[in-house]
Amino acid sequence: MRVAHIISALDARAGGPVAVLVGLTSALATAGLRVKVVTTYKAGDDLSIAETLRIHGIDARVIGPCIWPLSWHPGIGPALRDVIREVDVVHVHAVWEQVQHEAAVTALREGVPYVITPHGMLDPWSLEQKSVKKKLYMAWRLRRNLDRAAAIHFTSDMERDLTKPLGLRAVKIVVPNGIDLAEFDPLPPAGTFRARYPQFGDRPIVLFMGRLHPKKGLDLLIPAFARTAPKEAVLVIAGPGSREYVDKVHALIQRNGLGERTLLPGMLYGRDRIAALTDADLFVLPSYQENFGIAVIESLAAGTPVVISDRINICEQIANAAVGAVVPTDVSALSKELGNWLGDVDRLRRTSLKARAFVSEHYDWNRIARCWIDHYRRLAKKT
């Protein structure tokens, strides 16, 4: 099988879609598929992930720097034609940029089936952001691309069901995202992250990890933590963000009197990321919208229980497995839940013990890759 994955950025700072593409394509290559990746980039992007993919035997092609609107570049069309003519299936990630549109059009022209993973971009909350532009784009060409796809991929039943009002015609398939379990075996020694910040000592750590963005619910987390968390607890907010928004986060921290109890270490990579997840007592992600939440699964793989909002599309799985708690996007509800967990060491310990087994059973990229191979063969009529 030969498959091409198309995405509009490979910079890790772009968030979940990049992590998903890297994890899935690496697992597919390990399983024996011939994998190609085509990505665009803008000035200032970090393209080191492309080289990482090449080390895994993946043909990664980068096009750019692109210009707005729609991240356009004249090299997109020729590169896509060259790649798509050589593959059995095209897998398109996200929906709003030029490269995704041209991938769909080129695949249709060449008679190659394509699947689109919207990464939550078709959720009602997402469509309400810049809604006029998105409605125009949907009418202009996106609906056509979606309806002509061989399949649209959702990562949960909840994500699929949220798109029902759109009346999309393509076949819907549900396959979860995953993580590379090898990254978490073995875990860094306990205390590795704390050793970098000796002022923490053995104080409880509440961890947020992800892009610093208004949709992530930091306006809920910071006051909720200030209201309920034990005075000795510390809040770590790890991730990249625009200077303007990071300044707003700092201001919110100061208004809530948390200047001495909060750390913003920026984006954490590799083992540093896993060390932070391992040493945290509780991971919190109160997003207003989240297609999947890779960091939630990574936290559980590190043995750290999670508190997440009911706007995260895997909230039902978390609640059913009892590996964390689900709360509405409300300061009072979140504050109460933080107090419940931080005040119950035995509950934290019990939940930690079953968290890793839950992840191994449901979110192993190698197992998920085998599921994708079956889908690709069916879509390419090679079953």
Secondary structure, 3 states (H helix, E strand, C coil): CEEEEEECCCCHHHCHHHHHHHHHHHHHHHCCCEEEEEEECCCCCCCHHHHHHHHCCCEEEEECCCECCCCECCCHHHHHHHHHCCCCEEEEECCCCHHHHHHHHHHHHHCCCEEEECCCCCCHHHHHCCHHHHHHHHHHHHHHHHHCCCEEEECCHHHHHHCHHHCCCCCEEECCCCECHHHHCCCCCCCHHHHHCHHHCCCCEEEEECCECHHHCHHHHHHHHHHHCCCCCEEEEECCECHHHHHHHHHHHHHCCCCCCEECCCCCCHHHHHHHHHHCCEEEECCCCECCCHHHHHHHHCCCCEEEECCECCHHHHHHHCCEEEECCCHHHHHHHHHHHHCCHHHHHHHHHHHHHHHHHHCEHHHHHHHHHHHHHHHCCCC
